[in-house]
Amino acid sequence: MSMPVHFAPASTGPALREELARQGLALAAFNGAAISDGPALLKALGRALAFPAYYGANWDAAEECLRDLGERYPQGCALLIDCAGGLWQRLPRKMGQLVSLWLAASDDLAAVGIPLQLIFLLESKR
């Protein structure tokens, strides 16, 4: 997985987790089904990635903390978001903002050899 953002079926989650761990990446995750608004998304992001206590759960702080992930995860990090399809439906702009910040942080860290992966696990349609 060389691209920093991926969409995958939820059924592939266990295999993805194994592969990412095999690559030496730290794994973080949260459940998108429990997220109903932007502040909840930012809090879940901070908890999942163990942002520092000073993290203000706002977009500027999220940007700063994402760019600093290399300090906490020098081998790289993967964030998996379960039930991401519904999250994209409820908060499309906030999710786009998250992807934008992730891509910027990923570019910065890739320059020093630290990979970041953001994986949206999409629930199956019934």
C-alpha positions in Angstrom: 0.0 0.0 0.0 1.9 3.0 -1.2 -0.9 5.5 -1.4 -1.7 7.2 1.9 -5.5 7.0 1.6 -7.5 3.9 0.8 -11.1 2.7 0.8 -11.7 -1.0 1.4 -14.6 -3.4 2.3 -15.0 -3.9 6.0 -14.6 -7.7 5.4 -10.9 -7.1 4.5 -10.2 -5.3 7.8 -8.6 -8.3 9.6 -6.3 -9.1 6.7 -5.4 -5.4 6.3 -4.5 -5.1 10.0 -2.3 -8.2 9.7 -0.5 -6.8 6.6 0.0 -3.3 8.1 1.4 -4.9 11.3 3.7 -7.0 9.2 4.9 -3.8 7.5 5.8 -2.5 11.0 3.2 0.2 11.1 1.5 1.2 14.4 -2.2 0.5 14.2 -4.9 2.9 15.3 -8.6 2.7 14.8 -12.0 4.1 15.6 -15.6 3.3 14.8 -17.2 5.8 12.4 -20.7 4.6 13.4 -20.4 6.4 16.7 -19.4 9.8 15.1 -22.3 12.2 14.6 -20.5 15.6 14.1 -17.2 17.3 13.6 -16.2 17.7 17.3 -16.8 13.9 17.8 -14.7 13.1 14.8 -11.9 15.3 16.1 -12.1 13.7 19.5 -12.1 10.2 18.0 -9.1 11.1 15.9 -7.1 12.4 18.9 -8.0 9.3 21.0 -7.1 6.8 18.3 -3.8 8.4 17.5 -2.9 9.2 21.1 -2.5 12.9 20.5 -0.8 14.8 23.3 -2.9 16.1 26.2 -2.7 19.7 24.8 -4.6 18.6 21.7 -7.5 21.1 21.4 -9.7 18.9 19.3 -10.0 21.5 16.5 -8.8 21.3 12.9 -5.7 23.5 13.4 -4.6 21.3 16.3 -5.4 18.1 14.3 -3.2 19.4 11.5 -0.3 20.0 13.9 -0.6 16.7 15.6 -0.9 14.8 12.3 2.4 16.4 11.1 4.0 15.3 14.4 3.0 11.6 14.1 6.5 10.7 13.1 7.8 11.6 16.6 5.4 9.1 18.2 5.4 6.5 15.4 8.9 6.6 13.8 8.1 3.4 11.8 4.9 4.8 10.5 1.2 4.6 11.4 -2.0 3.3 9.9 -5.4 4.6 11.0 -8.4 2.4 10.2 -11.9 3.9 10.4 -14.6 1.2 10.7 -18.1 1.9 9.4 -16.7 4.7 7.3 -19.4 4.7 4.6 -22.0 6.1 7.0 -19.5 8.6 8.3 -18.9 9.9 4.7 -22.7 10.2 4.3 -23.2 12.2 7.5 -20.1 14.4 7.4 -18.8 14.6 3.8 -17.1 18.0 4.2 -15.4 17.0 7.5 -14.2 13.8 6.1 -12.8 15.6 3.1 -11.0 18.0 5.5 -9.6 15.0 7.3 -8.3 13.5 4.1 -6.8 16.8 3.1 -4.9 17.1 6.4 -3.8 13.4 6.2 -2.4 13.9 2.7 -0.4 16.9 3.7 1.0 15.2 6.8 1.7 12.1 4.8 3.7 14.1 2.2 5.7 15.7 4.9 6.5 12.4 6.7 7.1 10.5 3.5 10.0 12.9 2.8 11.8 11.5 5.9 10.7 7.9 5.2 7.8 7.6 7.6 4.6 6.1 6.0 1.1 7.1 7.0 -1.9 5.1 5.9 -5.6 6.2 6.3 -8.0 3.4 5.5 -11.7 3.7 5.4 -13.4 0.4 5.9 -16.8 0.5 4.2 -19.7 -1.5 5.4 -21.4 -3.7 2.9 -24.8 -2.7 1.4 -27.7 -4.9 2.3 
